[in-house]
Amino acid sequence: MVDFLTYFPQALTPINLLVLVLGVIGGLFLGATPGLSPTMAVALLVPFTFHMEPATGLVLLGAVYTATVAGGAISAILINIPGAPANIATLLDGHPMAKQGQAQKALYYCFISSLVGGIFGMIIMILFTPPLAEVAMKFGPSEMFWIAIFGITVMAGLTSGSVLKGLIGGMFGLLISVIGFSPMLATPRFVFHDVLTGGVAIVPALIGLFAIPQVFSLMETAFQDRDEVNFKPQKGILWQTLRENLGKVKALSIGSVVGALIGIIPGAGGQVAGLIAYDQVRKFSKNPRSFGTGNPEGVAAAESANNAMVGPSLIPLLTLSVPGSPTAAVLLGGLLIHGLFPGPDLFRSHAEVTYTFIASLVLAQVAMCVFGLLMSRYSHTVMKVPDLEMAAAVTVLAVFGTYSVQNSFDDVVVMFSLGTLMYIGRKVGFSGAPVVLGIILGGIAENNFLKGKLIADTDVGVFNYFFTGSLNLVIIVLCVGSITYSVYSEARQYRKEKARIQAGEVGS
């Protein structure tokens, strides 16, 4: 906390404040546009931070991350299309409120609840990140190798509809990560075309896996009708809504706590936090039947949860290189590009950059609420952007961002190739999150395995080095437990669906 307060003024410099405000406003617009998820928005902006100071670049990425999570509720409420997966639970009551003529009130609930949950999540992050970084000092190459594997298993199990598909996606990412020349023997691996000589860089992979599939999806839906709401701005309801919103103590408390806990769990993400919080608030409600018909508590719970997730999702990222959400995985790429490696050294050698970034996230929560409330009266205009024009704009940004990394057209080819494969994969249930995490963590796993092997060959042997020791065994158990729990959850969900179908057949 002392270090946080020491470096807090660095976040208030004119350039950082300017970047933060622009990032928040842009993030709100991007989040409000259906299909432009926080992950994709951050991935598109990573190349633009290359020529910035590391702290300023991270301020931009953090501001966009924070704002797009909340901004996605705008399209969820107004046109029943979540701007991001994190806003799935928001539309359950937000859109019914809009259809009842309370669209502006629902938006006010969204941004006020987002601020409450977001500040709570940032407090958790500030208090627990440095101590966990000290614990990370005890991690050597073998522990970091297993942490990388743990990150892949968690993400694979929680971001896909099928555990098997999630694991396949993670393994595919690992395969992509070894394309190029071996860091130890300098021999080519899987270089079946000249385009792959330099391997697959992080930024082209991020943009290809998240932006290009959405471009194709926007083109698909360009000629479909949207379920729009007749938006009527109302005057004088801000303070009334503020009092009502802050009076929903149970919904805000459950949403904030659930969001923070889910955020700390690597791979869970905002959609999990929002849905679990919504379900818990409904279970504790005196009138659970009102949920889904326009109950403001549903909006408050969902939005406080998915924003409370933002800060804690960065705790495993900053301490162990294990992202707590898909967007955090993209932020990991942003850190590595600036030469910042997560772990205890991040808080010692790069304390100014790290704490400036954390302080900017707190300011971004406040700015998100202020500008979100101001935009609520006019947010319906964002819905007017045609899908074809949006697809064209995203394509231009994707090509420009990818080419600017190394001034190489080969990266553009790789980006479009991965994007096309991911678009096809999404059609059959694959997710981009395990793939991109496999690419990022693949290098970490390989480098630490090679370091560990060199150490083991001169001492206890490879098996003893990697499969003995309390920390190694704990992380291995977590890896097995992660996959086991994912399989169990999927089997339980399958049984519920089967029972529901059978009950429906009996009832008919």
N, C-alpha and C positions, 0 to 999 in steps of 0.2 A: 504493500500500500504506500509506503514511504517513497519508493522509486517511482510509482505511478504519479504521485503528487509532484515529485521533483521534475518529471519530464512533461507533465500536463501542459505547461505553457507552450511547448514546442508545437502542439496541435493547434494553437491559436495564432500562429504566424500568418500573415496575409495570404501567402501562396497556398498554405495548407487549408485555410478556411475557404478560399476561393474554389479550390479543387473539391473540397468536401461539399460545398453548396451545389456546385455544378453536378457532382456525382449523385447527390440525393435527388435533385430535380430530374436529371436524366434517368436515374434508376426508377423513379415513380412512373415516368412515362413508359419506360421499357417494361416494367412490371405490369402496367395496366394493359399492355398489348398482348392479346391471347397468343400463347405459344412461345413468347420470349421469356424463358425461365431465368431465375437468378444465375444459375450455372452457366447458361449460354451467354448472358449479358456480361458476366465477369470474364468469361473466356474470350469474348470479342475484344474486351478492353485491355487484356494483358499486354498485347504488343504496343499499345499506346503509352505504356509506363516505362518502356525501354530507356528513353532519353530523360526521364525524370529522376530526381533523387529517390533512393529506395523508400524513404519514409513517405514522401509525397505520392509515389506510385501506389504504395499500400493504402494510404488514406483514400485515394480514388477508388481502389478495388473494394475496400471495406464499406465505403459510403454507398456504392452501387449495390453491393450485396444486401446491406440493411434495407435500402429503399425498395428494391425489387421484391423482396419477400412481402413487404406490406402492400406495395403497389399492385401486386397480383390480385388482391381482393377487389380492386375496382371492376375488372372485367367479370370476376366471379359474381359480384353483386348485381351489376348492370345487365350483363348478357348471358349469365349462367355458364360462363366458360372460365375456369380458373386460369389466371395468368401464369400460375406455376403449380406444381403438385402440392406445395405447402398450403395452397388456398382451397384445396378440395373440400375441407370441412366447412369453410366459410360460406360457400354457396348454398349449403343445406338450409340455412335460415336467412342468409343475406339476400338471396334472390327473391324468396317469398316476401320479405320486407319491402323490396323494391317494387314488386308487383302490386303491393298494397299502398303504394304512394309514399313509402318511407325510405326511398333510395338514399337521400342525403343523410338521413338519420343513421342508416346502416353504415354509410361510409364514415361518419363521425365516430360511431362505435368502433369501427375497424382501426382507425388511426390512434384513438385514445388508448384502446386496449393494447395495441402494438407497442405504444410507448411504455405502458406499465410493465408488460412482459419483457420488453427489450432491456429496460433499465435493471430489472431483477436479474436477468441473465448476465448482464455485464458485471453486476456486483459479484455474482458467483464466479465469473471468469477472473476478475481482478484478485479475489481472495485466494483462489485455489490454483491458478496457473503457476506462479513462482514456486510454491512448495513442491508441486509435482515435477517441476523442472529440476529441482535438486535431487529428487528420487531418480530421475533419468540419468544422473551422473553415474549411477551404478551399472548402467547398461553398456556392455561391450559388444563386439561384433556378433557373437552368437545370439545375444538377446535381441539386438536390432534386426537380425535376420528373421527371427521368429515373430517379432513385432510386425515386420512387413507382411509376413504370411498371414498373421492374425487380421491385419487391416483388410486384406483381400477376402478372407473368409467371411468377415462380418459384412462387408459391402455386398458380397455375392449373395449372402443369405437374406439381406433385408431390402434390396432394391429391385428385385425381380420377382415376377409372379411364380417362378419356378426356381427351386434351389439349384437344380441341375443346370438350368440355363444361366443362372447367376455365376456358378462355378466355371462354366464354359467361357462366359464373358471375361471373367478374371484371368483364366488361363490364356485366353486369346490376347489380352493385354500384356501378360508376361511374355508371350511369344513375340509380340511387336517390340517390346522393350529391348530384346537382344539382337534385333536387326542391326546390321552394321559391322564394325570391326570389334573384335574381342579386346577389352581393356587390358588383358593380361598377356595374350599371345599375339595380338594384332592380326589375327586371321579373320577373313570375311565370314559372316554368318547370315544365311538367308538373303544374300545380295543377288537376287535373280534378275535385277534390272539396275541400270546405272542410276536411276532415280533414288534407289535405296542405299547408295554407297555411304552416305553420311548418316545412315540410320533414320529413325523417325523422331523428329524434335517434339518437345512437349506441346508448344503452341499450335502447330498445324494439327496435331492429334486432337487437342481440346476443341478447337474450332470445328474440325471435321466431324467429330463424334456428336457434338451438341448443336451446332448451327445448321449444317447442311441438311440433316434429316428434317429439321423444322422448316427449312425453305421448301422442301418437297411437300411437306404437310400443308403449309400455307397455300401452295399452288393447288393442292387437291381441294381445299375448302373454299377457294376463291369465289366460286359461283354458287355456294350454298347460302341459304337465307339464315340470318341470325335472329335469335329470339330477343329483340331489343325491348327496353322498357321506356315508357313515356316519362322522361325525367323532368321533374318540376322543382327547381330550386326554391327553398323555403327560407325566409328570413327569421332571425331571432331564436333559432332552435339550438344553437351551439351550446350555450350555457345550460340549457335544459338537458341536453344530451350528456354534457359533461357530468352534471350532478347524478343523472340516472346511471351513467356508465360506471362512475367511481363507487356507486352504491351497490354494484354487482360484485360484492367482495368475494363471494364463494366462487363465482365463475372465474374472476381474475386470479384468485389464489390458486385454484386447481390448475388453471391453464398455465400460469407462470411456473409452478413447481414441476408439473409434468413436462413442460417444454424444456426446462433446465436439465432435468434428469435424462430425458431422451437425447438432448443435445450432447451430453457427455458420452453417451454410448456411441462408439464409432459406427457410422453408416446408417443410423436410423433415419435422420433427416426430418424436415419440417412436416411432410405429409403424415408421417407416423405420429409426431407430436400433436398436430392439430386434431387428427382423428381420435387419438386416445383421450386427449383432454375433452373433446366434445362428448365422447361416450361417457366419460366419468361424470361430467357435469350433468348430463341427462339422467344418469343413474341416481345421482344425489338430489335431483330436483323433485319438488312436491307435485309437479305436473309434467311428467316426462312426455306425455302425448303432445304437448305444445311444441316440442322440438321438431323442426322440419316444416313448420307452418309460419315461421316468421318470429321466432323467439330471440330477442336481442342477446340473451345469455349465451346462445349458441355461437353468435358472432364474436362476443367478448372472449369466450373460452378458446375458440379456434385461433383467433388472431394474437391473443396474449401468449399462447403456446408456441406458435411458429416463430414469433420474434424472440421469445425467451430462449429459444433453441440456438439463436445466432451466436451469442457469446460463448456459451459452453461447448458448442460444436468445434470451436477453435482451440479448446484446452488440449485434447489429445493431439491436435495438429502441431501446436507450438511446442509441446513437450516430447512427443514420441513419433512425430511424422505420420501419425495415423489420423486422417481427416474424419471429423464427426458428421460430415454431410457431403453430398456430391459437390456443392459449391466450395466447401472447404478444401476439397481435393484440387480444385482449380486454383485456389489461393496458394496451395502448396507449390504448384507450378510457378506462380508469381514470385514466391519467396526464393525458390531455387534459381530462377532466372537472374535475380539480383544478387546471387551469391550468398544468400542467407539460408543456413541449414538449421531446421528445427532441433531443439534440444536445449540443455542448460547453457550452452555457449551463446545462444541467441539472446539470453537475458543478461549475459556478462559482457561479451565483446561487442554486442550490438544493442545494448540497453536503450539507447536513445531512439533508435528506429523502432524497436519492439514496443516500448511504452508510448511512443507517439502514435503508433498504429492503434493500440488499445484505447488510448484517450480519444482518438478520432471516432472510434466506434460508439463511444458514449455520446459524443456530440452529434453523431449521425442519427442516433435514435431520437434526439430532441428535434433536429432539423427535419427528419422524416415526418414527425407528427405535425410540426408547424406548417410545412409546405403541403403536406397531405390534406390538412384541414382547409388550407387556402384553395387547393385545387379541387376540392370536393364539389364546389358549385359548378365547376367547368369540366369536370373529369369525363363527362359524357362525350365530349368532342374527340377524346382519344379513340373512342370506339368507331369513329368514322373513317379511320385509315383503312383503305382497301387492302385485302390480303395480298394481291399481286404486287402492289407498290411496296408493301412491307417486305415481301420475299425478295424483291429487287434490291432494296436498301440493305438487307442483311447479307445478301450475296456480295455486294460491293465491299461492305465492311470486312467480310470474311476473307475475300481475296486480298484486299489491301493489308489487313492485319497479318495474314500468313506470309505474304511476300516480304513484308518489312522486317521480318525476323532475321533473315540471312540474305535478303535480296536474291532469293533463289526461286525460280519457277518450279523447280522440283518439289519444293514444299507445298506449292499450290496443288500440284498433281496428287501428292500424298494426301493432302487435306480433302480433296474431292473424292478420292478413292475410298478413304476411310468413311467419309460421310455417306457415300452411296451404299457401302456395305452395312453401315449402321442403320440406314433407312430401311433396307431389306430386313435386317435383323429385328428391328422394332415391329415389323409386321407379324413376326412369329413369336413375339414375346421377350426379345432380348432387350436389355437396358444398357445405356452407354456408361453408366456410373462404374460398374465393375471393370469395364474395359479400360477406362481412363485411369482408374486407380491401379490396375495391373501394370499399365505403362509407367506410371510414376514410381510405384513401389518396386517394380521389377528391377530397376537399376540399383535401388537401395538394397534389395535382397541379394542381388548378385555381388555387389561390391563387398558387402559385409560377409557373405559366404566365402569369398576369395580371401579376405583378410583373416577370417577365422580359420580357414584351412591352412594358411601359411603358419599361423600360430600353433594349430593343433599338430601339424606334421613335425614340429620341433619339440613337442611336449607329450600330451596325453592321447593323441590320436583324434581323428575326426569325429567318430561316434561319441566318445566320452566328452569331447568339447561341446558338441551341440545338444546332446541328450542327457547331460547331467548338470547338476547345479540347481538350486531352488528357483531362481528366476526363470531359467530355461523351462523347467518342468511346469511352473505356473502358467507361462505363456502357451506352452504346448497344450495344456489342459484347456485353456481358454479357446484355443483354435478348435479343438475337438468339440468343446461345449458349444461353440458358436454354430458349427455345422449341425450338430445334433439337435440343438434348439430350433434351428431353421427347418430341419426336416420334420421335427415334431409339430411345429406350428403349421406347416403346410399340410401335414396329414390330418391334423385336427380341423383345419379349415375345409379340407376336402370332405371329411365326414359330416360336417355341419351342412355343407352345400348338398350333399347326397341326401341327408335327412330332410332338408327343406324341400327338395324336389319330390321325395317320396311322400311327404306330408301333403304337398300340393296335389299329387296324383290321387291320394286317398280322398282328399277333400272334394275333388272334382267327381 
